[in-house]
């Protein structure tokens, strides 16, 4: 699903019980979503863990360096330690998803 489709879905959910003059536009929702993504990236990049209840945890994971011998070569290379952003979904989300997938085998919608 592309970002604009996601924004459209969020707009439908957010505006469902709002009067017409209080509804958010797609542009406003896109700005909020962009700001949230930027904040998450900045905080995780600076070493913070972000836990969103019912959704999951974002953090920076350290990947240790290792020894690598390319095929056909006799030299050993050692890779450096690196950091990788990681995400772990919450257990409540995983259990909800399991129930949904058990009900409908063709749940995945690739828009």
C-alpha positions in Angstrom: 0.0 0.0 0.0 1.4 3.4 -0.9 1.5 6.3 1.5 -1.4 8.2 -0.2 -3.7 5.2 0.1 -2.7 4.8 3.7 -3.4 8.5 4.3 -6.8 8.1 2.7 -7.7 5.2 5.0 -6.5 7.2 8.1 -8.7 10.1 6.9 -11.7 7.9 6.7 -11.2 6.5 10.3 -10.3 9.9 11.8 -13.2 11.8 10.2 -15.9 9.2 10.8 -17.7 10.9 13.7 -16.6 14.5 13.0 -18.9 17.2 11.6 -17.9 18.3 8.1 -16.3 21.6 9.3 -14.0 19.7 11.7 -12.7 17.0 9.4 -9.1 16.7 8.6 -7.9 17.0 5.0 -5.6 14.5 3.4 -2.8 17.1 3.4 -3.1 17.6 7.2 -3.1 13.9 7.8 -0.1 13.5 5.5 1.8 16.3 7.4 1.0 14.6 10.8 2.1 11.2 9.5 5.3 12.6 8.0 6.1 14.4 11.3 5.5 11.2 13.3 7.8 9.2 11.0 10.5 11.9 11.3 10.3 11.9 15.1 10.5 8.1 15.3 13.5 8.1 12.9 15.3 10.8 14.9 14.7 9.3 18.3 15.7 5.8 17.2 18.8 7.1 15.4 19.9 8.8 18.6 19.6 5.5 20.5 16.2 5.8 22.1 13.6 2.9 22.3 10.1 3.9 21.4 7.3 1.7 22.7 3.8 2.4 21.3 1.3 0.4 23.4 -0.8 -2.0 21.2 1.6 -1.5 18.2 5.2 -2.4 19.0 8.7 -1.3 19.9 11.2 0.5 17.7 14.9 0.4 18.6 18.4 0.5 17.2 20.0 -3.0 17.1 23.7 -3.6 17.1 24.9 -6.1 14.6 28.4 -7.5 15.5 31.1 -7.7 12.9 32.1 -11.1 11.5 34.8 -12.8 9.5 34.0 -13.3 5.9 35.9 -15.4 3.3 34.6 -14.5 -0.3 34.3 -17.5 -2.6 37.5 -18.2 -4.6 39.7 -16.1 -2.3 41.9 -17.1 0.5 41.8 -13.8 2.4 39.6 -13.2 5.4 37.8 -9.9 5.8 36.4 -8.7 9.0 33.3 -6.6 8.8 32.7 -3.7 11.3 30.0 -3.5 13.8 26.9 -1.7 12.5 23.5 -0.6 13.7 20.2 -1.4 12.2 16.7 -0.1 13.0 14.5 -2.8 14.4 10.8 -3.3 15.1 9.0 -5.8 17.3 5.2 -5.9 17.1 3.3 -6.1 20.4 1.9 -9.4 21.6 -1.7 -8.0 21.5 -1.3 -7.0 17.8 0.2 -10.4 17.0 -2.7 -12.3 18.7 -5.3 -10.0 16.9 -3.6 -10.7 13.6 -3.6 -14.4 14.2 -7.3 -14.4 14.8 -8.0 -12.4 11.7 -5.8 -14.6 9.5 -7.4 -17.8 10.9 -10.9 -16.4 9.8 -9.8 -15.3 6.3 -7.1 -17.0 4.4 -7.1 -14.2 1.7 -6.7 -11.4 4.1 -3.7 -9.8 2.5 -4.7 -6.9 0.2 -1.9 -5.6 -2.0 -3.2 -2.1 -3.1 
